[in-house]
C-alpha cells in the first residue's frame, strides 16, 4: 500500500450476464476513471452487484469482457487477479474464530509464496509496514485483538477495508461499503478511500454520498447502463426522476462545487417532472 498505485485502464466491453432466462446485465460498456472513484448507482435489482462481481472476476460474463490494462481479466489466474483487484462485499462473514489482525493478514495471501516470510527480512518488514498502514487508514488499531464474531456490522466493514488494502490492489471494488456505518464513519470511510488514489468502483444507494465523494457516476437500470460521466453531469433532477421515481432538486453545495440533492417527494409511477 506504500505509495500511490500507477493509473490503470479498467473497462467493460459489451458485458452481459445471464442466469437461466434472466438477464442481469445487458451490453454494459464503460471505462472507469483511473485513480478516481466511480459511483455505481441505481435502484435495487439494477445490476450493481452483478457488475462488481463480473469486474472482480467472480462472475463469468455470458457476453463481452472486462479488460485490465488490455488483458482479459477473466483469463488471469485467481492469484494474479487478487494481486491487482480487491473486492469488498456487502456482507463478509466467516465461521472461523479469527482475530481482527488475522482477518487483515488474509489480504496478504496472494503475495505470499509456499514458505512463510522469514522473520526480520526485508519481505517481513514490508508486510508489517503494509498492514500497519492499512490498519491506520481503516482506523481499527483498537480492534486488532478482538475476535471477528464479536464485531458490529460497521466494525466489520472497516476491518474488511483494511484487509482489501493490504492486498496492495490497483483496483478497489466496494459493494455498499457504508451500509452498516454511522454517519461519522460513512464520511470518514469515503474520505479515506478518496485519498488513496486507487481506481475505485463503489456501489452506493446514498446519492448525497455519491455526489460528495465520487468523481464519476455510472447509473444502471434493469441491467443496462443508462448514464455515465462526471457526477455533476449525471446527478440531475431528470435522471433521479426517471431512474428512481423521485422528485428532487439538484443544487450546488454551498461549501464546495458538488451537487447537493434536496428531496421533494415521490412521483406517481409512470410520470416525470
Residue pairs with C-beta under 8 A, 6 or more apart in sequence:
1 130
1 133
1 134
1 137
1 165
1 166
1 168
2 126
2 129
2 130
2 133
4 35
4 196
4 197
4 198
5 35
5 168
5 169
5 170
5 197
5 198
5 199
6 170
7 34
7 35
7 199
8 34
8 68
8 69
8 84
8 170
8 171
8 199
9 31
9 34
9 67
9 68
9 69
9 70
10 31
10 32
10 34
10 55
10 66
10 67
10 68
10 171
10 199
10 201
11 29
11 30
11 31
11 32
11 66
11 67
12 28
12 29
12 30
12 51
12 54
12 55
12 64
12 65
12 66
12 67
13 29
13 64
13 65
13 66
13 67
14 27
14 28
14 29
14 63
14 64
14 65
15 25
15 27
15 28
15 29
15 51
15 54
15 61
15 63
15 64
15 65
15 66
16 23
16 25
16 26
16 27
16 28
16 61
16 62
16 63
16 64
17 23
17 24
17 25
17 47
17 50
17 54
17 59
17 61
17 62
17 223
18 24
18 62
23 223
24 47
24 50
24 223
25 47
25 50
25 51
25 54
25 61
25 223
26 222
26 223
26 224
27 63
27 64
27 224
28 47
28 51
28 64
28 220
28 223
28 224
28 225
29 64
29 225
30 218
30 225
30 228
32 38
32 199
32 201
32 216
33 199
33 215
33 216
34 199
35 197
35 198
35 199
36 199
36 200
36 215
36 216
37 190
37 193
37 194
37 200
37 201
37 202
37 213
37 214
37 215
37 216
38 200
38 201
38 202
38 214
38 215
38 216
38 217
38 218
39 202
39 203
39 204
39 210
39 213
39 214
39 216
39 217
39 218
39 231
40 48
40 51
40 52
40 201
40 202
40 203
40 204
40 218
40 220
41 48
41 203
41 204
41 207
41 210
41 217
41 218
41 219
41 220
41 234
41 243
42 48
42 219
42 220
42 221
42 243
43 221
43 243
43 244
45 222
46 220
46 221
46 222
46 223
47 220
47 222
47 223
47 224
48 175
48 203
48 220
49 90
49 175
49 203
50 59
50 223
51 220
52 87
52 173
52 174
52 175
52 201
52 203
53 59
53 87
54 60
54 61
54 66
55 66
55 73
55 85
55 171
55 173
55 201
56 81
56 85
56 87
56 173
57 66
57 73
57 74
57 76
57 78
57 81
57 85
58 87
60 74
61 74
65 72
65 73
65 74
66 72
66 73
66 74
67 73
68 76
68 84
68 85
68 170
68 171
73 81
73 85
76 84
79 110
82 109
82 110
82 167
83 110
83 111
83 167
83 168
83 169
84 169
84 170
84 171
85 169
85 170
85 171
85 173
86 107
86 164
86 165
86 167
86 169
86 171
86 172
86 173
87 164
87 173
87 175
88 157
88 160
88 161
88 164
88 172
88 173
88 174
88 175
88 177
89 160
89 175
90 175
90 176
90 179
92 156
92 160
94 103
94 148
96 148
97 147
97 148
97 149
98 147
98 148
99 144
99 145
99 146
99 147
99 148
100 140
100 143
100 144
100 145
100 146
100 147
100 148
100 151
100 159
101 144
101 145
103 148
103 159
103 160
103 163
104 131
104 134
104 135
104 140
104 144
104 159
104 162
104 163
104 166
105 131
105 166
106 163
107 134
107 162
107 163
107 164
107 165
107 166
107 167
108 127
108 130
108 131
108 166
108 167
110 167
111 127
111 167
111 168
117 123
117 124
117 127
118 124
130 165
130 166
130 168
131 162
131 166
133 165
134 161
134 162
134 163
134 165
134 166
135 141
135 144
135 162
137 161
137 162
137 165
137 192
137 196
138 158
138 159
138 161
138 162
138 165
138 192
139 158
139 188
139 192
140 155
140 158
140 159
140 162
143 151
143 155
143 158
143 159
146 155
148 156
148 159
151 159
152 180
153 179
153 180
154 180
154 181
154 182
154 185
156 180
157 177
157 178
157 179
157 180
157 181
157 189
158 181
158 185
158 189
161 177
161 189
161 192
161 193
164 172
165 172
165 196
169 198
170 198
170 199
171 198
171 199
171 200
171 201
172 193
172 196
172 198
172 199
172 200
172 201
173 200
173 201
173 202
174 193
174 200
174 201
174 202
174 203
175 203
176 203
176 204
176 205
177 189
177 190
177 193
177 202
177 204
178 185
178 186
178 189
178 190
178 204
178 206
178 209
181 189
186 206
186 209
190 202
190 209
190 212
190 213
191 213
193 200
193 202
193 213
194 213
202 214
204 210
204 214
207 235
207 240
207 261
208 260
208 261
210 217
210 231
210 235
211 231
211 235
211 253
211 258
211 259
211 260
211 261
212 253
212 258
214 231
215 230
215 231
216 228
216 229
216 230
216 231
216 234
217 227
217 228
217 229
217 230
217 231
217 234
217 235
218 225
218 227
218 228
218 234
219 225
219 226
219 227
219 228
219 234
219 239
219 243
220 226
221 243
226 239
226 242
226 243
227 234
227 239
227 243
228 234
231 258
231 259
232 257
232 258
232 259
235 250
235 259
235 261
236 250
237 247
237 248
237 249
237 250
237 273
238 272
238 273
240 246
240 248
240 250
240 261
241 247
241 248
241 267
241 272
241 273
242 272
245 266
245 267
245 269
246 263
246 264
246 265
246 266
246 267
247 263
247 264
247 265
247 266
247 267
247 273
248 261
248 262
248 263
248 264
249 261
249 262
249 264
250 259
250 260
250 261
250 262
251 259
251 260
251 261
251 262
252 258
252 259
252 260
253 259
253 260
254 260
267 273
